[in-house]
């Protein structure tokens, strides 16, 4: 999976769906037994993230953040980066496979964080 190519695609088409060669290994759907794929959206009407979705019945796993948080003493932003996208896809596929949610992994990736002065 080429995360940087996916980031560029998301910036123009806003939705990316995995294909056979770039889908992480996913368990069958717990409801119908169908195959699953990863969907990533950035931003579509405020919806941003990655999640697993059943190709047969359409059931979805929990959404993981694909944005990074960069904070300095004067700047705070949440860009879409290759490493944050990879982390979000990995968290979404793990949540689908384990059927549980790790709230820490599903959140945003924090980079270059420094405390702000008060």
N, C-alpha and C positions, 0 to 999 in steps of 0.2 A: 504494500500500500504506500503510495507516494502522497504523504500528507500535504506537502506544499502545492502539488497539482490540484488536490481536492480543495484547498483553501482558495486558489485562484478560481476554480469552477464555482464555488459557493459565492464568491464576490459578484459574479455575473448572473448566475441562474438561481441562486438563493436556496436551492434544494439539491442534495446529492443522495443517491441511492446506490448501495454497494451492488456490485455484480459478482459473479461466481469467483473470479480470480482475486478480488480484493475484499471479500467478506471474511471476517474472522470466523473461526469455528464456533457455530452456534448450535445449541441443543434444539430439538424439535419443539414446536409449540406445545405448551402444557394443556391447551384446550382442545386442539384438533389434531395435533401431531404433524402439522405441516412444517415446511422449511421456513427459515427466517432470514431477514436481511437487515443491514444497518441503514438508517436514514439520518442524515444530518441536515439541519436547516439553519440559515444565518442571514439576517433576521427577516423573518416573514411575519409581519404584523405583530412584532414583539416576541415571536416564538423563535428561540435560538437554542440549539442543543443537538445531541445525538441520542438515538434510541433504537432498540431492536423492534422489528415489526414482522408479524407472521405474513407470509405471502399468500396463504390460503384464506384465513378467517379475518385478518386485519388487526388482530389484537396487538397491543403495543406494550413494551416494557417501560420502565421509568426513564425520564429524560435526564441526561447528564450534561453538564455545562461544557461548552467547547471554547469558551472565552478565557483569556488570561486576565489577571488583574495586575496592572503595573502601577505602583504607587511610590511617589517620592514626596518630598516635603511640599512641593508646589503643584504636582501633576497627579491626577488619578484617571486612568483610562482602562477600558476592557477590550483590547484588540483580539482578533482571531489570529492565532499563530499556529504553525505546524505542530509544535509540541503540545499545545493545549488541545488541538483537535485529536491528536493521537491518544492523549490521556482520556478525553471524553468518550471516544469510540471504545477504548479498552474498558472503561467503567460501565458503559452501557451494555457491552457484550457480557461482562462478568455478572452484572445484575440479572440479565436474561438467563444466563446459564445456571446461576446459583439460586435463582428465584428469590433473592433477598437484595436489599438495598443497603449499600455502605454510604451513608450520608456524607462522609468526609471525601470519599473519592468522587462523588457525583457533583460536588461543588466546583467553583472556579479555581484555576491554577494561579497561585500568587507568585509573581516575579519581582525581584528588585524591591521588595517591601522594606521601607524604613519608617520608623514612627514619625508622625507629623508633630511639629512643635505646637504647643498650645499657647 
